[in-house]
């Protein structure tokens, strides 16, 4: 997978920048000495795939999720909240 990075610093193709390997180099703005402007380069870099961490399902999440087709009501302990009673009319 590749991504694009812009920088004012000049790097060579094949060098490593911020952990990425440079594949292509393009000059966006050339340097202008009279205006005291530095050059801006655009680099196409090879981005290594990021590893995603998988978390094991917690026991509470597994216990709280009822089976499909099961219509059992949750008890107050399973809801872990305050149960408010509404007075009768």
C-alpha positions as MATLAB code, in Angstrom:
seq = 'XXXXXXXXXXXXXXXXXXXXXXXXXXXXXXXXXXXXXXXXXXXXXXXXXXXXXXXXXXXXXXXXXXXXXXXXXXXXXXXXXXXXXXXXX';
ca = [
       0.000    0.000    0.000;
       1.352    3.435   -0.814;
       0.678    6.947    0.421;
       1.865   10.460   -0.407;
       3.998   12.668    1.849;
       5.001   16.308    1.241;
       8.238   17.665    2.648;
      10.598   20.619    2.270;
      13.568   18.297    2.620;
      15.117   16.517   -0.326;
      15.456   12.742   -0.040;
      16.597   10.203   -2.601;
      14.467    7.370   -4.005;
      14.975    4.226   -1.946;
      15.798    6.031    1.313;
      13.669    5.701    4.441;
      11.606    8.579    5.835;
       9.537    8.183    9.028;
       9.682    4.413    8.612;
       8.449    4.525    4.991;
      10.471    3.663    1.871;
      10.411    6.295   -0.900;
       9.186    4.964   -4.262;
       8.746    8.174   -6.313;
       9.770   11.813   -5.985;
       8.132   14.902   -7.558;
       8.960   18.591   -7.118;
       5.787   20.535   -6.298;
       7.490   23.960   -5.969;
      10.997   24.667   -7.163;
      13.201   26.809   -4.891;
      13.144   30.560   -5.482;
      16.166   32.290   -3.961;
      14.870   35.818   -4.591;
      11.650   35.107   -2.684;
      13.538   33.035   -0.069;
      11.255   30.105   -0.763;
      12.387   26.548   -0.248;
      11.422   23.718   -2.557;
       8.518   21.435   -1.686;
       8.762   17.792   -2.682;
       6.022   15.195   -2.886;
       7.046   11.608   -2.161;
       5.097    8.438   -2.913;
       6.091    6.048   -0.154;
       5.461    2.370    0.516;
       3.501    2.048    3.737;
       3.809   -1.291    5.516;
       0.466   -2.801    6.550;
      -0.520   -1.981   10.092;
      -1.251   -4.886   12.357;
      -4.559   -4.591   14.139;
      -4.862   -6.034   17.583;
      -7.773   -8.356   18.152;
      -9.204   -8.308   21.616;
     -10.772  -11.420   23.025;
     -14.436  -11.007   23.826;
     -15.014  -10.264   27.481;
     -17.119  -12.627   29.524;
     -19.638   -9.868   30.229;
     -20.148   -9.178   26.519;
     -20.601  -12.860   25.752;
     -22.973  -13.328   28.668;
     -25.008  -10.187   27.884;
     -25.650  -11.127   24.261;
     -28.611  -13.515   24.132;
     -28.910  -16.158   21.475;
     -30.892  -15.293   18.401;
     -34.512  -16.258   18.904;
     -34.212  -16.122   22.688;
     -36.644  -13.686   24.312;
     -35.634  -14.002   27.960;
     -35.785  -10.748   29.888;
     -32.647   -9.523   31.607;
     -32.549   -9.426   35.386;
     -31.587   -6.207   37.207;
     -28.161   -7.697   37.961;
     -27.517   -8.307   34.256;
     -28.595   -4.777   33.348;
     -26.219   -3.273   35.918;
     -28.311   -0.176   36.346;
     -30.804    1.446   38.657;
     -34.280   -0.019   38.496;
     -36.901    2.643   39.008;
     -40.357    1.637   40.019;
     -43.242    3.707   38.689;
     -46.027    4.150   41.246;
     -49.435    2.826   40.281;
     -52.173    5.322   39.457;
];
